[in-house]
Amino acid sequence: MVPKAVAQAVAISCRAKARIVAEDEREGGVRALLNLGHTFGHTLEAANGYGPALLHGEAVGTGMALALKYSVRLGLMSREEADRGCGLIRAGGLETDLGRLAGGPYRTTDLIEAMRQDKKVRTGRLPLILATGLGKAFIHENADLDDVAAFLSEELQTR
């Protein structure tokens, strides 16, 4: 049985998503913010060969944590707020530590190669959904893949 608080959170989330999708059916604006964690998550799935060891939701959960941590790296949000967000992700039963994620071990070179295959990459830069705080996502148009590679390498060394 699903605890009442979880059921309530899911219902609120579904209503919010439905409102955003209705407002932006073709993903030309605000709807893109629903993709927080997805670029990192899709990268993890690709590096894992889309195998059964890593489910989409698990990859996106870790991807959300990576997006928050990368936001800290860029000075966009505080470490404390990102840590709080990662705690909430962990409370949902998802991994926030790239080095401990199922389907690994992951290598920076594989992750960046998967990112380079993203259709949104332009001249070594990729739009990422990042955050200035919890509940404050935005589209960061030009993430530098060299900097993302350095970040992922550091994350893989942190345990």
GROMACS elastic network, one bead per residue, 0.5 to 0.9 nm:
[ bonds ]
;  ai    aj funct       b0    kb
    1     4     6  0.89776   500
    2     5     6  0.83236   500
    2     6     6  0.65545   500
    2     7     6  0.63155   500
    3     6     6  0.54215   500
    3     7     6  0.63477   500
    3     8     6  0.87028   500
    4     7     6  0.51244   500
    4     8     6  0.60964   500
    4     9     6  0.86063   500
    5     8     6  0.50448   500
    5     9     6  0.61186   500
    5    10     6  0.86299   500
    6     9     6  0.50205   500
    6    10     6  0.61490   500
    6    11     6  0.85675   500
    7    10     6  0.51727   500
    7    11     6  0.61953   500
    7    12     6  0.86861   500
    8    11     6  0.51065   500
    8    12     6  0.61919   500
    8    13     6  0.85463   500
    9    12     6  0.51758   500
    9    13     6  0.60763   500
    9    14     6  0.85891   500
   10    13     6  0.50200   500
   10    14     6  0.60805   500
   10    15     6  0.86309   500
   11    14     6  0.51493   500
   11    15     6  0.62832   500
   11    16     6  0.86458   500
   12    15     6  0.52140   500
   12    16     6  0.61898   500
   12    17     6  0.86335   500
   13    16     6  0.50706   500
   13    17     6  0.60823   500
   13    18     6  0.85383   500
   14    17     6  0.50945   500
   14    18     6  0.60701   500
   14    19     6  0.85706   500
   15    18     6  0.51094   500
   15    19     6  0.61916   500
   15    20     6  0.86910   500
   16    19     6  0.51455   500
   16    20     6  0.62756   500
   16    21     6  0.86532   500
   17    20     6  0.51069   500
   17    21     6  0.60410   500
   17    22     6  0.84755   500
   17    31     6  0.84044   500
   17    34     6  0.76605   500
   18    21     6  0.51471   500
   18    22     6  0.60447   500
   18    23     6  0.85178   500
   19    22     6  0.52144   500
   19    23     6  0.61972   500
   19    24     6  0.87277   500
   20    23     6  0.50249   500
   20    24     6  0.61396   500
   20    25     6  0.81210   500
   20    30     6  0.69989   500
   20    31     6  0.58235   500
   20    34     6  0.85144   500
   21    24     6  0.51026   500
   21    25     6  0.51568   500
   21    26     6  0.81826   500
   21    27     6  0.77902   500
   21    30     6  0.86364   500
   21    31     6  0.60856   500
   22    25     6  0.55695   500
   23    30     6  0.81283   500
   23    31     6  0.79319   500
   24    27     6  0.54771   500
   24    28     6  0.64723   500
   24    29     6  0.65547   500
   24    30     6  0.66294   500
   24    31     6  0.57331   500
   24    32     6  0.88778   500
   25    28     6  0.78759   500
   25    31     6  0.77020   500
   26    29     6  0.83814   500
   26    31     6  0.81351   500
   27    30     6  0.71298   500
   27    31     6  0.50687   500
   27    32     6  0.57269   500
   28    31     6  0.70243   500
   28    32     6  0.71800   500
   29    32     6  0.59688   500
   29    33     6  0.79604   500
   30    33     6  0.56493   500
   30    34     6  0.78895   500
   30   138     6  0.85481   500
   31    34     6  0.56431   500
   31    35     6  0.78381   500
   32    35     6  0.55527   500
   32    36     6  0.80268   500
   32   129     6  0.77275   500
   32   138     6  0.86338   500
   32   139     6  0.76862   500
   33    36     6  0.58838   500
   33   129     6  0.62765   500
   33   130     6  0.86172   500
   33   137     6  0.61977   500
   33   138     6  0.63222   500
   33   139     6  0.70289   500
   34    37     6  0.87384   500
   34    38     6  0.86411   500
   34   129     6  0.85509   500
   34   137     6  0.87682   500
   35    38     6  0.51224   500
   35    39     6  0.74810   500
   35    60     6  0.89146   500
   35   128     6  0.87961   500
   35   129     6  0.66886   500
   36    39     6  0.76471   500
   36    40     6  0.88104   500
   36    60     6  0.81553   500
   36    63     6  0.77174   500
   36    64     6  0.58831   500
   36    67     6  0.71091   500
   36   128     6  0.78802   500
   36   129     6  0.50973   500
   36   130     6  0.67383   500
   36   131     6  0.85709   500
   36   137     6  0.73758   500
   36   138     6  0.87851   500
   37    40     6  0.55828   500
   37    41     6  0.58390   500
   37    42     6  0.85367   500
   37    59     6  0.83111   500
   37    60     6  0.52231   500
   37    61     6  0.68028   500
   37    62     6  0.72681   500
   37    65     6  0.71948   500
   37    66     6  0.71259   500
   37    67     6  0.58106   500
   37    68     6  0.85451   500
   37   128     6  0.84796   500
   37   129     6  0.71447   500
   37   130     6  0.82665   500
   38    42     6  0.57335   500
   38    43     6  0.82013   500
   38    59     6  0.79898   500
   38    60     6  0.53637   500
   38    61     6  0.85869   500
   38    63     6  0.61331   500
   38    64     6  0.72961   500
   38   128     6  0.88483   500
   38   129     6  0.83576   500
   39    42     6  0.52796   500
   39    43     6  0.61822   500
   39    44     6  0.87116   500
   39    60     6  0.81937   500
   39    63     6  0.71492   500
   39    67     6  0.89053   500
   39   115     6  0.76702   500
   39   118     6  0.82402   500
   39   127     6  0.88541   500
   39   128     6  0.68386   500
   39   129     6  0.80375   500
   40    43     6  0.50467   500
   40    44     6  0.62893   500
   40    45     6  0.87595   500
   40    59     6  0.77424   500
   40    60     6  0.71324   500
   40    62     6  0.78469   500
   40    64     6  0.76216   500
   40    66     6  0.70747   500
   40    67     6  0.74230   500
   40   111     6  0.85832   500
   40   115     6  0.79332   500
   40   128     6  0.86735   500
   41    44     6  0.50861   500
   41    45     6  0.62626   500
   41    46     6  0.86552   500
   41    56     6  0.73336   500
   41    57     6  0.83114   500
   41    58     6  0.80168   500
   41    61     6  0.74125   500
   41    62     6  0.67414   500
   41    64     6  0.77588   500
   41    66     6  0.89737   500
   42    46     6  0.61197   500
   42    47     6  0.85517   500
   42    56     6  0.78524   500
   42    59     6  0.70399   500
   42    60     6  0.73472   500
   42    63     6  0.82023   500
   42   114     6  0.83738   500
   42   115     6  0.83951   500
   43    46     6  0.51306   500
   43    47     6  0.61210   500
   43    48     6  0.84994   500
   43    59     6  0.84796   500
   43    63     6  0.86807   500
   43   110     6  0.87292   500
   43   111     6  0.58846   500
   43   112     6  0.78596   500
   43   113     6  0.86347   500
   43   114     6  0.54082   500
   43   115     6  0.57669   500
   43   118     6  0.85404   500
   44    47     6  0.51101   500
   44    48     6  0.60871   500
   44    49     6  0.86695   500
   44    50     6  0.85115   500
   44    54     6  0.84362   500
   44    59     6  0.61321   500
   44    60     6  0.85635   500
   44    62     6  0.87997   500
   44    63     6  0.79923   500
   44   103     6  0.88274   500
   44   106     6  0.79955   500
   44   111     6  0.66149   500
   44   114     6  0.81195   500
   45    48     6  0.50203   500
   45    49     6  0.63212   500
   45    51     6  0.75467   500
   45    54     6  0.68677   500
   45    55     6  0.78925   500
   45    56     6  0.71217   500
   45    59     6  0.64507   500
   45   103     6  0.87675   500
   46    49     6  0.50090   500
   46    50     6  0.55659   500
   46    51     6  0.87060   500
   46   110     6  0.87030   500
   46   111     6  0.79629   500
   46   114     6  0.62082   500
   46   115     6  0.89205   500
   47    50     6  0.75120   500
   47   103     6  0.89482   500
   47   104     6  0.88346   500
   47   106     6  0.71717   500
   47   107     6  0.83039   500
   47   110     6  0.58282   500
   47   111     6  0.58602   500
   47   113     6  0.85333   500
   47   114     6  0.64855   500
   48    51     6  0.59367   500
   48    52     6  0.88341   500
   48    53     6  0.80339   500
   48    54     6  0.73245   500
   48   103     6  0.59428   500
   48   104     6  0.71781   500
   48   106     6  0.77996   500
   49    52     6  0.89377   500
   50    53     6  0.83656   500
   50    54     6  0.74014   500
   50    55     6  0.83244   500
   50    56     6  0.87657   500
   51    54     6  0.63624   500
   51    55     6  0.80979   500
   51   103     6  0.76868   500
   52    55     6  0.64395   500
   52   103     6  0.82007   500
   53   102     6  0.59741   500
   53   103     6  0.50004   500
   53   104     6  0.87925   500
   54    57     6  0.83818   500
   54    58     6  0.63594   500
   54    59     6  0.65237   500
   54   101     6  0.80841   500
   54   102     6  0.56649   500
   54   103     6  0.55682   500
   54   104     6  0.89412   500
   55    58     6  0.52097   500
   55    59     6  0.62732   500
   55    60     6  0.87098   500
   55   102     6  0.88612   500
   56    59     6  0.51165   500
   56    60     6  0.61527   500
   56    61     6  0.85344   500
   57    60     6  0.50746   500
   57    61     6  0.59791   500
   57    62     6  0.86122   500
   57    94     6  0.83696   500
   58    61     6  0.50717   500
   58    62     6  0.63357   500
   58    63     6  0.84015   500
   58    93     6  0.89137   500
   58    94     6  0.59932   500
   58    95     6  0.70919   500
   58   101     6  0.83883   500
   58   102     6  0.84301   500
   59    62     6  0.53152   500
   59    63     6  0.59534   500
   59    64     6  0.86305   500
   59    94     6  0.87758   500
   59    95     6  0.86090   500
   59   101     6  0.82944   500
   59   102     6  0.88681   500
   60    64     6  0.59638   500
   60    65     6  0.85517   500
   61    64     6  0.51447   500
   61    65     6  0.65120   500
   61    66     6  0.87280   500
   61    89     6  0.65603   500
   61    90     6  0.86006   500
   61    92     6  0.89909   500
   61    94     6  0.58812   500
   61    95     6  0.68519   500
   61    96     6  0.70559   500
   62    65     6  0.50564   500
   62    66     6  0.61750   500
   62    67     6  0.86112   500
   62    86     6  0.88174   500
   62    89     6  0.81572   500
   62    94     6  0.69902   500
   62    95     6  0.57042   500
   62    97     6  0.70477   500
   62    98     6  0.68754   500
   62   101     6  0.77545   500
   63    67     6  0.60960   500
   63    68     6  0.86339   500
   63    96     6  0.80058   500
   63    98     6  0.88313   500
   64    67     6  0.50309   500
   64    68     6  0.62960   500
   64    69     6  0.86367   500
   64    85     6  0.88274   500
   64    86     6  0.81574   500
   64    89     6  0.81450   500
   64    96     6  0.81697   500
   64   130     6  0.88110   500
   65    68     6  0.51473   500
   65    69     6  0.61629   500
   65    70     6  0.85089   500
   65    82     6  0.77873   500
   65    83     6  0.87365   500
   65    85     6  0.73602   500
   65    86     6  0.55149   500
   65    89     6  0.73678   500
   65    95     6  0.84807   500
   65    96     6  0.54442   500
   65    97     6  0.80357   500
   66    69     6  0.50083   500
   66    70     6  0.58976   500
   66    71     6  0.83627   500
   66    86     6  0.89303   500
   66    96     6  0.74535   500
   66    97     6  0.84777   500
   66    98     6  0.80661   500
   66   152     6  0.84826   500
   66   155     6  0.85293   500
   67    70     6  0.50725   500
   67    71     6  0.60629   500
   67    72     6  0.87216   500
   67   128     6  0.80063   500
   67   129     6  0.71795   500
   67   130     6  0.55590   500
   67   131     6  0.75301   500
   68    71     6  0.50108   500
   68    72     6  0.64883   500
   68    73     6  0.88470   500
   68    77     6  0.79313   500
   68    79     6  0.87874   500
   68    81     6  0.86693   500
   68    82     6  0.53906   500
   68    83     6  0.83700   500
   68    85     6  0.74998   500
   68    86     6  0.77932   500
   68   130     6  0.65803   500
   68   131     6  0.64333   500
   68   132     6  0.86921   500
   68   133     6  0.84451   500
   68   134     6  0.86838   500
   69    72     6  0.50646   500
   69    73     6  0.63834   500
   69    74     6  0.88393   500
   69    77     6  0.87460   500
   69    79     6  0.75978   500
   69    82     6  0.62183   500
   69    83     6  0.81789   500
   69    86     6  0.86793   500
   70    74     6  0.63302   500
   70    75     6  0.86586   500
   70    76     6  0.86790   500
   70   130     6  0.76295   500
   70   148     6  0.79366   500
   70   151     6  0.71823   500
   71    74     6  0.51977   500
   71    75     6  0.63435   500
   71    76     6  0.51619   500
   71    77     6  0.59231   500
   71    78     6  0.84187   500
   71    82     6  0.81890   500
   71   130     6  0.58140   500
   71   131     6  0.59755   500
   71   132     6  0.70458   500
   71   133     6  0.88213   500
   72    76     6  0.56421   500
   72    77     6  0.50795   500
   72    78     6  0.58754   500
   72    79     6  0.58574   500
   72    82     6  0.71091   500
   72   131     6  0.87417   500
   72   132     6  0.85508   500
   73    76     6  0.75744   500
   73    77     6  0.84671   500
   73    79     6  0.87747   500
   73   151     6  0.79697   500
   74    77     6  0.80402   500
   75    78     6  0.72869   500
   75   132     6  0.86037   500
   76   130     6  0.83919   500
   76   131     6  0.67888   500
   76   133     6  0.77595   500
   77    80     6  0.85041   500
   77    81     6  0.69407   500
   77    82     6  0.70989   500
   77   131     6  0.68050   500
   77   133     6  0.54371   500
   77   134     6  0.86460   500
   78    81     6  0.53235   500
   78    82     6  0.63510   500
   78    83     6  0.85808   500
   78   132     6  0.81964   500
   78   133     6  0.75292   500
   79    82     6  0.50966   500
   79    83     6  0.59708   500
   79    84     6  0.85207   500
   80    83     6  0.50427   500
   80    84     6  0.61819   500
   80    85     6  0.86793   500
   81    85     6  0.62608   500
   81    86     6  0.86422   500
   81   133     6  0.65942   500
   81   134     6  0.68168   500
   82    86     6  0.61178   500
   82    87     6  0.84894   500
   82   133     6  0.75734   500
   82   134     6  0.75645   500
   83    86     6  0.50007   500
   83    87     6  0.60589   500
   83    88     6  0.86534   500
   84    88     6  0.63617   500
   84    89     6  0.87647   500
   84   134     6  0.85784   500
   85    88     6  0.51109   500
   85    89     6  0.63572   500
   85    90     6  0.87139   500
   85   134     6  0.67671   500
   86    90     6  0.61530   500
   86    91     6  0.84953   500
   86    95     6  0.87970   500
   86    96     6  0.62594   500
   87    90     6  0.50343   500
   87    91     6  0.60414   500
   87    92     6  0.86683   500
   87    96     6  0.83514   500
   88    92     6  0.64522   500
   88    93     6  0.89907   500
   89    92     6  0.51936   500
   89    93     6  0.69130   500
   89    94     6  0.57886   500
   89    95     6  0.74211   500
   89    96     6  0.70705   500
   90    93     6  0.50620   500
   90    95     6  0.59105   500
   90    96     6  0.65147   500
   91    94     6  0.72453   500
   92    95     6  0.89921   500
   95    98     6  0.75848   500
   95   100     6  0.72724   500
   95   101     6  0.61531   500
   95   102     6  0.85319   500
   96    99     6  0.89282   500
   96   100     6  0.81550   500
   96   101     6  0.77320   500
   97   100     6  0.54684   500
   97   101     6  0.64348   500
   97   155     6  0.75839   500
   97   156     6  0.81980   500
   97   158     6  0.80288   500
   97   159     6  0.72640   500
   98   101     6  0.52394   500
   98   102     6  0.88536   500
   98   104     6  0.85978   500
   98   105     6  0.88576   500
   98   106     6  0.79748   500
   98   152     6  0.83873   500
   98   155     6  0.63591   500
   98   156     6  0.59678   500
   98   158     6  0.84186   500
   98   159     6  0.85902   500
   99   102     6  0.88541   500
   99   104     6  0.75125   500
   99   105     6  0.69155   500
   99   106     6  0.74250   500
   99   155     6  0.71189   500
   99   157     6  0.71815   500
   99   158     6  0.70768   500
   99   159     6  0.64252   500
  100   104     6  0.75015   500
  100   105     6  0.79856   500
  100   156     6  0.87875   500
  100   159     6  0.77517   500
  101   104     6  0.61740   500
  101   105     6  0.78320   500
  101   106     6  0.85373   500
  102   105     6  0.80515   500
  103   106     6  0.78047   500
  104   107     6  0.83639   500
  105   156     6  0.88181   500
  106   109     6  0.87788   500
  106   110     6  0.72790   500
  106   111     6  0.73350   500
  106   156     6  0.76522   500
  107   110     6  0.53701   500
  107   111     6  0.63335   500
  107   112     6  0.87481   500
  107   152     6  0.87235   500
  107   153     6  0.78587   500
  107   156     6  0.77838   500
  108   111     6  0.50764   500
  108   112     6  0.60782   500
  108   113     6  0.84303   500
  108   149     6  0.62944   500
  108   150     6  0.82967   500
  108   152     6  0.61118   500
  108   153     6  0.55753   500
  108   156     6  0.77979   500
  109   112     6  0.52912   500
  109   113     6  0.60401   500
  109   114     6  0.85791   500
  109   149     6  0.77315   500
  109   153     6  0.88694   500
  110   113     6  0.51038   500
  110   114     6  0.61798   500
  110   115     6  0.86418   500
  111   114     6  0.51521   500
  111   115     6  0.62631   500
  111   116     6  0.87018   500
  111   149     6  0.80623   500
  111   152     6  0.81740   500
  112   116     6  0.60657   500
  112   117     6  0.86859   500
  112   145     6  0.72388   500
  112   146     6  0.85760   500
  112   148     6  0.79238   500
  112   149     6  0.62012   500
  112   152     6  0.86499   500
  113   116     6  0.50471   500
  113   117     6  0.65873   500
  114   117     6  0.52695   500
  114   118     6  0.70374   500
  115   118     6  0.53082   500
  115   119     6  0.89777   500
  115   121     6  0.79055   500
  115   126     6  0.82330   500
  115   145     6  0.80970   500
  116   119     6  0.81588   500
  116   120     6  0.88530   500
  116   121     6  0.63400   500
  116   124     6  0.75041   500
  116   125     6  0.87367   500
  116   126     6  0.83038   500
  116   145     6  0.79947   500
  117   120     6  0.84811   500
  117   121     6  0.74028   500
  118   121     6  0.57306   500
  118   126     6  0.80631   500
  119   122     6  0.84321   500
  120   125     6  0.84807   500
  120   126     6  0.60733   500
  120   127     6  0.68282   500
  121   124     6  0.63663   500
  121   125     6  0.55223   500
  121   127     6  0.73363   500
  121   142     6  0.89132   500
  122   125     6  0.52515   500
  122   126     6  0.63938   500
  122   127     6  0.89271   500
  122   142     6  0.85492   500
  123   126     6  0.84228   500
  124   142     6  0.87404   500
  124   143     6  0.84177   500
  124   144     6  0.63851   500
  124   145     6  0.58234   500
  124   146     6  0.78638   500
  125   141     6  0.80834   500
  125   142     6  0.50970   500
  125   143     6  0.52425   500
  125   145     6  0.57924   500
  125   146     6  0.87638   500
  126   140     6  0.84266   500
  126   141     6  0.66557   500
  126   142     6  0.53043   500
  126   143     6  0.50675   500
  126   144     6  0.67719   500
  126   145     6  0.70112   500
  127   139     6  0.65964   500
  127   140     6  0.54956   500
  127   142     6  0.52153   500
  127   143     6  0.58578   500
  128   138     6  0.84059   500
  128   139     6  0.59156   500
  128   140     6  0.52294   500
  128   141     6  0.64817   500
  128   142     6  0.75681   500
  128   143     6  0.65091   500
  129   137     6  0.64728   500
  129   138     6  0.56383   500
  129   140     6  0.59242   500
  129   141     6  0.83886   500
  130   136     6  0.84281   500
  130   137     6  0.54929   500
  130   138     6  0.56500   500
  130   139     6  0.63612   500
  130   140     6  0.62798   500
  131   134     6  0.69141   500
  131   135     6  0.76208   500
  131   136     6  0.53770   500
  131   138     6  0.58798   500
  131   139     6  0.84128   500
  131   140     6  0.87707   500
  132   135     6  0.83795   500
  132   136     6  0.55561   500
  132   137     6  0.64500   500
  132   138     6  0.77089   500
  133   136     6  0.50323   500
  133   137     6  0.72580   500
  134   137     6  0.75384   500
  139   142     6  0.89744   500
  140   143     6  0.65958   500
  142   145     6  0.89409   500
  143   146     6  0.88121   500
  143   147     6  0.77561   500
  143   148     6  0.72945   500
  144   147     6  0.53647   500
  144   148     6  0.62792   500
  144   149     6  0.86968   500
  145   149     6  0.59587   500
  145   150     6  0.85636   500
  146   149     6  0.50413   500
  146   150     6  0.63869   500
  146   151     6  0.86931   500
  147   150     6  0.50563   500
  147   151     6  0.61749   500
  147   152     6  0.86347   500
  148   152     6  0.61011   500
  148   153     6  0.85017   500
  149   152     6  0.51388   500
  149   153     6  0.60670   500
  149   154     6  0.86079   500
  150   153     6  0.51138   500
  150   154     6  0.62897   500
  150   155     6  0.86926   500
  151   154     6  0.51762   500
  151   155     6  0.62263   500
  151   156     6  0.87292   500
  152   156     6  0.61311   500
  152   157     6  0.86568   500
  153   156     6  0.51927   500
  153   157     6  0.64642   500
  153   158     6  0.88980   500
  154   157     6  0.51661   500
  154   158     6  0.63495   500
  155   158     6  0.51683   500
  155   159     6  0.80919   500
  156   159     6  0.75963   500
